[in-house]
Amino acid sequence: MKLKNLLSLLFLAPVLLVAQHSIKATFTPADHFNWAILYQVSPTKNNFVAQAKISEGKIEFLLDSSETKGMYKLVYAAPQDEYNFDIIYSGEEDIELSFNIETGAVFQKSSENILLNSYLTAQASKGDEIEQFYVEQNKDTLKLLSLFQNQSAIQKEYEEKSTNMIAYHFIKANKPYIPKNYEDPDTYINNLTINYFTNIDFKETVLQSSSFLVDRSIAYILGVLHSGKDKIGSYKTNIDMVFSLLGGTEANYQKAFLENLWQKLVNYNLIDTANYLATSYLIPIALKLNDEALVEKLSQFKSLSIGNVAPDFSWEVKKNGTIKTQKLSALALAENYILVFWSSSCSHCLEEIPKLNLYTQSLEKTKYKVIAVGLEEDRIKWEKEIIKYPNFINVLRLNKWENEIIKSYGLVTTPTYFVLDKDKRFLAKPENFEALKLYLEK
């Protein structure tokens, strides 16, 4: 063999020795999906792997065997924390799946993922049978004991099948409470609750690198009610319980877990519960880790939550040749206020503010008053524009996005609307003018 050919083979050898695997996914309906991002997940962060366009409902990611085996997350829409699902990658096999919003991910190829899904389906089916037994008030104790034995057999079978697999961690953690003797409905439900986390180890890195722990925790927080407490009281007690299970885990993981849990509560519009979690647990951990950005984000969110008093600010008012300072908190002109942040250089604002002006003229003057805060680089264009809106309380804020009011109200775009009551407490935060109209008309 010629030296040149030999050298070529030697240089190519490492490439040829690296096996390449793929993740193929088919999304339906195809026209609902445009792109997808693949992340390799660790307990505290998502590591970007690849992004690709979904073409006619299909997408493929190529992975070298050198890619870290473990948990991956496939994101298929925004916001990313809502629209995603977990994938187990063993580093030794190709993965094929189909995904539908209604049915979720179904794996056609991948021993790890197929085995786990098969287990979850089998245990869920058996759980449904047990629930139906109690709902029907069936008195056949032998039948119930047989169902429990079947549950136990399923668990044992799949634990054995998944030995030395990543899926084993999830199968073991998902082990349900299985009584050895007959239990009446109240006793069974009580024991289910008590043993909800018995087989779950919050220190396991595989579980930490998936959505499992957060999903199980949010189900517990929202699903378990306590005697003598309302829903919100029960939610807070359950958050205390979940946090106690984090003991022994690293502070960075606690922060990542609690921030994920906080976001879920926000997505469910459980604002009071989310603020309780932040104030009691997440902010103290963020302070400990010197994460000032997270502290500011959580504090700002709480400050701007429905029911809280809006951050106060003042402006100058000319009256009878004298200049006086007016504060938002001291206004007593109407039952409610529409607070809008806009700019004379913003095209969307120049479309919506005239509509707001026209619409509010049809409202009772004592019921609603508009406070329009102009975020401007200079006053010239703003002064020409506000002539059109004599019924508004027109407030000027210079330095536009550098003004302190931006941070106070968490502003990221213009126009931004808030509805306040007479005490300047937040009633609503409509996304746009149409949403504002819809809120006021309801």
C-alpha positions as CSV (number, residue, x, y, z in Angstrom):
1,M,0.0,0.0,0.0
2,K,1.2,3.4,-0.9
3,L,2.3,5.7,2.0
4,K,-0.2,8.3,0.9
5,N,-3.1,5.9,1.1
6,L,-1.9,4.5,4.4
7,L,-1.8,8.1,5.9
8,S,-5.3,8.8,4.5
9,L,-6.6,5.7,6.3
10,L,-4.9,6.6,9.5
11,F,-6.4,10.1,9.5
12,L,-9.8,8.7,8.6
13,A,-9.8,5.9,11.2
14,P,-11.0,8.0,14.1
15,V,-13.9,9.3,12.0
16,L,-14.8,5.8,10.8
17,L,-14.6,4.4,14.3
18,V,-17.1,6.9,15.7
19,A,-20.6,5.4,15.3
20,Q,-23.3,7.9,14.4
21,H,-26.8,7.7,15.7
22,S,-29.9,9.7,15.0
23,I,-33.1,11.0,16.5
24,K,-35.9,11.1,14.0
25,A,-39.2,12.6,14.8
26,T,-42.5,13.0,12.9
27,F,-44.8,15.7,14.0
28,T,-48.6,15.8,13.3
29,P,-50.3,17.8,12.2
30,A,-47.3,18.8,10.1
31,D,-48.3,22.4,9.5
32,H,-48.4,23.1,13.3
33,F,-44.7,22.7,13.7
34,N,-41.8,24.8,12.2
35,W,-38.6,24.1,14.2
36,A,-37.1,22.1,17.0
37,I,-34.1,22.4,19.3
38,L,-32.3,19.5,21.0
39,Y,-30.7,19.9,24.4
40,Q,-28.6,17.6,26.5
41,V,-29.8,18.1,30.0
42,S,-27.8,18.1,33.2
43,P,-29.3,18.8,36.7
44,T,-28.7,22.5,36.5
45,K,-28.7,23.5,32.8
46,N,-29.6,22.6,29.3
47,N,-26.7,22.2,26.9
48,F,-27.5,23.2,23.3
49,V,-26.9,20.3,20.8
50,A,-28.6,21.3,17.6
51,Q,-31.5,23.2,16.0
52,A,-33.2,22.3,12.8
53,K,-36.3,23.1,10.7
54,I,-39.2,20.7,10.7
55,S,-39.9,20.0,7.1
56,E,-43.3,18.5,6.2
57,G,-43.6,17.3,9.8
58,K,-40.2,15.5,9.8
59,I,-36.9,16.3,11.5
60,E,-33.7,14.4,12.1
61,F,-30.8,15.1,14.5
62,L,-27.5,13.3,14.0
63,L,-25.6,12.3,17.1
64,D,-22.1,10.8,17.5
65,S,-21.6,8.1,20.0
66,S,-19.3,10.5,21.7
67,E,-22.4,12.6,22.6
68,T,-23.0,12.2,26.4
69,K,-25.5,9.4,27.0
70,G,-28.3,10.4,29.4
71,M,-31.3,12.7,29.3
72,Y,-32.2,15.0,26.3
73,K,-34.9,17.5,25.8
74,L,-36.6,18.2,22.5
75,V,-38.2,21.6,22.3
76,Y,-40.8,22.1,19.5
77,A,-42.3,25.6,20.2
78,A,-42.1,28.6,22.4
79,P,-42.1,29.2,25.4
80,Q,-39.5,26.5,25.6
81,D,-40.3,25.6,29.3
82,E,-43.8,24.5,28.2
83,Y,-43.4,22.9,24.8
84,N,-40.9,20.1,25.2
85,F,-40.5,16.4,26.1
86,D,-37.7,14.2,27.5
87,I,-35.8,11.6,25.5
88,I,-33.4,8.9,26.9
89,Y,-30.3,8.5,24.8
90,S,-28.1,5.5,25.6
91,G,-25.4,6.4,23.1
92,E,-25.9,2.9,21.5
93,E,-29.1,3.1,19.4
94,D,-31.1,5.2,16.9
95,I,-34.3,6.8,18.1
96,E,-37.5,7.2,16.1
97,L,-40.7,8.7,17.4
98,S,-43.9,10.4,16.4
99,F,-45.4,13.4,18.3
100,N,-48.9,14.8,18.5
101,I,-50.0,17.6,20.8
102,E,-52.9,15.4,22.0
103,T,-51.1,12.0,22.5
104,G,-47.6,13.2,23.2
105,A,-44.5,11.3,22.1
106,V,-44.7,7.7,20.9
107,F,-41.5,5.9,20.3
108,Q,-41.2,3.4,17.4
109,K,-37.5,2.8,17.8
110,S,-35.4,2.9,21.0
111,S,-35.3,0.1,23.5
112,E,-34.9,2.5,26.5
113,N,-37.8,4.8,25.6
114,I,-40.1,2.1,24.4
115,L,-39.6,0.0,27.6
116,L,-40.2,3.0,29.9
117,N,-43.4,4.0,28.0
118,S,-44.6,0.4,28.1
119,Y,-44.1,0.3,31.8
120,L,-45.9,3.6,32.4
121,T,-48.8,2.4,30.3
122,A,-49.1,-0.9,32.1
123,Q,-49.0,0.7,35.6
124,A,-51.4,3.4,34.6
125,S,-53.9,0.9,33.3
126,K,-53.7,-1.1,36.5
127,G,-54.1,2.0,38.5
128,D,-57.2,2.8,36.6
129,E,-58.6,-0.6,37.4
130,I,-58.0,-0.1,41.1
131,E,-59.6,3.3,41.0
132,Q,-62.6,1.9,39.2
133,F,-62.9,-0.8,41.9
134,Y,-63.2,1.8,44.6
135,V,-65.5,4.1,42.6
136,E,-67.9,1.2,42.1
137,Q,-67.7,0.4,45.8
138,N,-66.9,-3.2,44.9
139,K,-66.8,-5.6,47.9
140,D,-64.8,-8.4,46.2
141,T,-61.7,-8.1,48.4
142,L,-60.0,-11.0,46.5
143,K,-60.3,-9.1,43.2
144,L,-58.7,-6.1,44.8
145,L,-55.8,-8.2,46.2
146,S,-55.4,-9.7,42.8
147,L,-55.1,-6.2,41.3
148,F,-52.4,-5.2,43.9
149,Q,-50.5,-8.5,43.1
150,N,-50.7,-7.6,39.4
151,Q,-49.2,-4.1,40.1
152,S,-46.4,-5.7,42.1
153,A,-45.7,-8.2,39.3
154,I,-45.6,-5.4,36.7
155,Q,-43.1,-3.5,38.8
156,K,-40.9,-6.5,39.3
157,E,-40.9,-7.5,35.6
158,Y,-40.0,-4.0,34.4
159,E,-37.3,-3.5,37.0
160,E,-35.7,-6.7,35.9
161,K,-36.0,-5.8,32.2
162,S,-34.4,-2.4,32.8
163,T,-31.4,-3.5,34.8
164,N,-28.3,-1.5,33.8
165,M,-30.5,0.8,31.7
166,I,-31.2,4.5,32.2
167,A,-34.9,3.7,32.2
168,Y,-34.4,1.8,35.4
169,H,-34.1,5.0,37.4
170,F,-37.6,6.1,36.3
171,I,-39.2,2.7,36.7
172,K,-37.9,2.4,40.2
173,A,-38.9,6.0,41.1
174,N,-42.4,5.4,39.6
175,K,-43.1,2.4,41.8
176,P,-46.6,2.9,43.2
177,Y,-47.8,2.3,46.7
178,I,-48.9,-1.3,46.7
179,P,-50.8,-2.7,49.8
180,K,-50.3,-6.3,50.9
181,N,-53.7,-6.5,52.4
182,Y,-57.2,-5.1,51.7
183,E,-57.6,-1.4,52.4
184,D,-60.8,0.6,52.5
185,P,-60.9,3.7,50.1
186,D,-60.0,6.3,52.8
187,T,-57.1,4.2,54.1
188,Y,-55.8,3.6,50.6
189,I,-55.9,7.2,49.6
190,N,-54.2,8.3,52.8
191,N,-51.4,5.8,52.3
192,L,-51.1,6.8,48.7
193,T,-50.5,10.4,49.8
194,I,-48.1,9.4,52.6
195,N,-46.0,7.2,50.3
196,Y,-46.1,9.5,47.3
197,F,-42.4,10.3,47.4
198,T,-41.2,7.0,49.1
199,N,-39.4,5.6,46.1
200,I,-38.1,8.9,44.7
201,D,-34.5,10.0,45.4
202,F,-34.1,13.7,44.8
203,K,-30.4,13.3,44.7
204,E,-30.3,11.0,41.7
205,T,-28.7,12.9,38.8
206,V,-30.7,11.0,36.1
207,L,-34.0,12.1,37.7
208,Q,-32.6,15.6,38.2
209,S,-31.7,15.8,34.5
210,S,-35.3,15.2,33.4
211,S,-38.7,16.8,34.0
212,F,-39.7,13.9,36.3
213,L,-39.0,15.5,39.7
214,V,-40.7,18.8,38.8
215,D,-43.7,17.1,37.2
216,R,-44.2,14.8,40.2
217,S,-43.8,17.6,42.6
218,I,-46.3,19.9,40.8
219,A,-48.8,17.1,40.7
220,Y,-48.4,16.6,44.5
221,I,-48.6,20.3,45.3
222,L,-51.8,20.8,43.3
223,G,-53.4,17.4,43.9
224,V,-53.2,16.9,47.7
225,L,-55.7,18.9,49.8
226,H,-55.5,19.1,53.6
227,S,-58.3,19.1,56.1
228,G,-59.0,22.5,57.5
229,K,-57.1,24.4,54.7
230,D,-58.3,26.0,51.5
231,K,-56.6,25.2,48.2
232,I,-54.0,28.0,48.6
233,G,-53.2,26.9,52.1
234,S,-52.8,23.3,51.0
235,Y,-50.6,24.4,48.1
236,K,-48.3,26.2,50.4
237,T,-48.1,23.3,52.9
238,N,-47.3,21.0,50.0
239,I,-44.5,23.3,48.8
240,D,-43.0,23.1,52.3
241,M,-43.1,19.3,52.0
242,V,-41.4,19.3,48.6
243,F,-38.7,21.7,49.7
244,S,-37.9,19.4,52.7
245,L,-37.1,16.6,50.1
246,L,-34.5,18.8,48.5
247,G,-32.3,18.6,51.6
248,G,-28.9,17.1,50.7
249,T,-29.0,18.3,47.1
250,E,-26.6,20.9,45.8
251,A,-27.7,24.6,46.1
252,N,-27.4,25.1,42.4
253,Y,-29.8,22.2,41.8
254,Q,-32.2,23.5,44.4
255,K,-32.3,26.9,42.6
256,A,-32.8,25.3,39.2
257,F,-35.5,23.0,40.5
258,L,-37.4,25.7,42.4
259,E,-37.2,28.2,39.5
260,N,-38.7,25.5,37.2
261,L,-41.4,24.8,39.8
262,W,-42.0,28.6,40.2
263,Q,-42.5,29.0,36.4
264,K,-45.0,26.1,36.3
265,L,-47.1,27.8,39.0
266,V,-46.9,31.1,37.0
267,N,-48.0,29.3,33.9
268,Y,-51.0,27.9,35.8
269,N,-51.8,31.4,37.0
270,L,-51.3,30.5,40.6
271,I,-49.6,33.8,41.3
272,D,-50.0,33.8,45.1
273,T,-48.6,30.3,45.4
274,A,-45.7,31.2,43.0
275,N,-44.9,34.3,45.1
276,Y,-45.0,32.1,48.3
277,L,-42.4,29.7,46.8
278,A,-40.2,32.6,45.7
279,T,-40.3,34.5,49.0
280,S,-40.0,31.4,51.3
281,Y,-37.4,29.4,49.4
282,L,-36.2,30.5,46.0
283,I,-35.1,34.1,46.8
284,P,-33.1,33.0,49.9
285,I,-31.2,30.4,47.8
286,A,-30.6,32.9,45.0
287,L,-29.2,35.3,47.5
288,K,-27.0,32.6,48.9
289,L,-25.6,32.0,45.4
290,N,-25.3,35.7,44.6
291,D,-27.8,35.5,41.7
292,E,-28.9,39.1,41.8
293,A,-30.7,38.9,38.5
294,L,-33.0,36.1,39.7
295,V,-33.7,37.9,42.9
296,E,-34.6,41.1,41.0
297,K,-36.8,39.1,38.6
298,L,-38.7,37.3,41.4
299,S,-39.1,40.5,43.4
300,Q,-40.3,42.5,40.4
301,F,-42.8,39.8,39.5
302,K,-44.2,39.8,43.0
303,S,-44.3,43.6,43.0
304,L,-46.3,43.6,39.8
305,S,-48.7,40.8,40.7
306,I,-52.4,41.2,40.5
307,G,-53.7,42.7,43.8
308,N,-50.5,44.5,44.7
309,V,-50.2,48.2,44.8
310,A,-48.5,49.6,41.6
311,P,-45.1,51.2,42.1
312,D,-45.5,54.9,42.8
313,F,-44.2,57.7,40.6
314,S,-44.7,61.4,40.3
315,W,-44.9,64.1,37.6
316,E,-45.2,67.8,37.4
317,V,-48.6,69.5,36.7
318,K,-49.0,73.2,35.6
319,K,-52.1,74.8,37.2
320,N,-53.0,78.4,37.4
321,G,-49.4,79.4,36.5
322,T,-47.8,77.3,39.2
323,I,-46.1,73.9,39.0
324,K,-47.2,71.2,41.4
325,T,-46.0,67.6,41.9
326,Q,-48.6,64.9,41.5
327,K,-48.2,61.3,42.7
328,L,-49.9,58.3,41.3
329,S,-50.7,57.1,44.8
330,A,-52.5,60.4,45.6
331,L,-54.8,60.5,42.5
332,A,-58.5,60.5,43.4
333,L,-60.1,61.1,40.0
334,A,-61.8,57.9,39.1
335,E,-62.9,54.4,40.3
336,N,-60.3,52.8,38.1
337,Y,-57.2,53.8,36.0
338,I,-55.8,52.6,32.7
339,L,-52.1,53.0,32.9
340,V,-50.4,52.8,29.5
341,F,-46.7,53.1,28.7
342,W,-46.1,54.2,25.1
343,S,-43.7,56.2,22.9
344,S,-44.2,58.7,20.1
345,S,-41.5,56.9,18.1
346,C,-43.3,53.5,18.4
347,S,-45.3,52.6,15.4
348,H,-47.6,50.1,17.3
349,C,-48.2,52.9,19.8
350,L,-49.2,55.3,17.1
351,E,-51.8,52.8,16.0
352,E,-53.2,51.8,19.4
353,I,-53.2,55.1,21.4
354,P,-55.7,56.8,19.1
355,K,-57.9,53.7,19.4
356,L,-57.5,53.9,23.2
357,N,-58.4,57.6,23.1
358,L,-61.5,57.0,21.0
359,Y,-62.7,54.0,23.0
360,T,-62.2,55.6,26.5
361,Q,-64.3,58.6,25.4
362,S,-67.3,56.2,25.5
363,L,-66.6,55.2,29.1
364,E,-67.9,57.0,32.2
365,K,-65.4,59.7,33.1
366,T,-65.7,58.8,36.8
367,K,-65.2,55.1,36.2
368,Y,-61.9,55.2,34.2
369,K,-59.1,57.6,33.7
370,V,-56.1,57.1,31.4
371,I,-52.6,57.8,32.6
372,A,-50.4,57.8,29.5
373,V,-46.7,57.7,30.3
374,G,-44.5,58.6,27.3
375,L,-41.1,57.0,27.2
376,E,-39.1,59.4,25.1
377,E,-35.7,60.5,23.9
378,D,-36.8,64.1,23.8
379,R,-40.0,66.0,24.4
380,I,-40.6,67.7,21.0
381,K,-42.4,64.9,19.2
382,W,-44.2,63.8,22.3
383,E,-45.6,67.3,23.0
384,K,-47.0,67.5,19.4
385,E,-48.6,64.1,19.8
386,I,-50.3,64.6,23.2
387,I,-52.2,67.5,21.9
388,K,-54.5,64.8,20.4
389,Y,-55.2,63.4,23.9
390,P,-56.4,66.2,26.2
391,N,-58.5,63.7,28.2
392,F,-55.4,61.7,29.2
393,I,-53.1,62.4,32.1
394,N,-50.0,62.8,30.0
395,V,-46.7,62.0,31.8
396,L,-43.3,62.4,30.2
397,R,-40.3,60.1,31.0
398,L,-37.1,61.0,29.3
399,N,-34.1,58.6,28.6
400,K,-36.7,56.1,27.3
401,W,-35.4,52.6,28.2
402,E,-32.9,54.0,30.7
403,N,-35.5,55.6,32.9
404,E,-35.9,54.1,36.3
405,I,-39.7,53.5,35.7
406,I,-38.7,50.7,33.2
407,K,-37.4,48.5,35.9
408,S,-40.2,49.4,38.4
409,Y,-42.8,48.2,35.9
410,G,-40.8,45.4,34.2
411,L,-41.3,47.0,30.8
412,V,-39.9,45.3,27.7
413,T,-42.2,46.7,25.0
414,T,-44.5,49.5,24.1
415,P,-47.4,49.9,24.4
416,T,-47.8,48.1,27.8
417,Y,-51.2,48.3,29.6
418,F,-52.2,48.0,33.2
419,V,-55.6,48.4,34.8
420,L,-55.6,49.7,38.4
421,D,-58.4,50.2,41.0
422,K,-59.0,53.4,43.0
423,D,-56.2,52.3,45.5
424,K,-53.8,51.8,42.5
425,R,-53.8,48.0,43.0
426,F,-53.3,45.9,39.8
427,L,-56.6,44.5,38.4
428,A,-55.3,43.3,35.1
429,K,-52.3,43.4,32.7
430,P,-53.8,43.2,29.2
431,E,-51.3,42.2,26.5
432,N,-52.6,44.7,23.9
433,F,-55.5,47.1,23.2
434,E,-57.9,44.4,22.1
435,A,-57.3,42.5,25.3
436,L,-57.8,45.7,27.3
437,K,-61.2,46.2,25.6
438,L,-62.2,42.6,26.2
439,Y,-61.3,43.0,29.9
440,L,-63.2,46.3,30.4
441,E,-66.3,45.0,28.5
442,K,-66.5,41.9,30.7
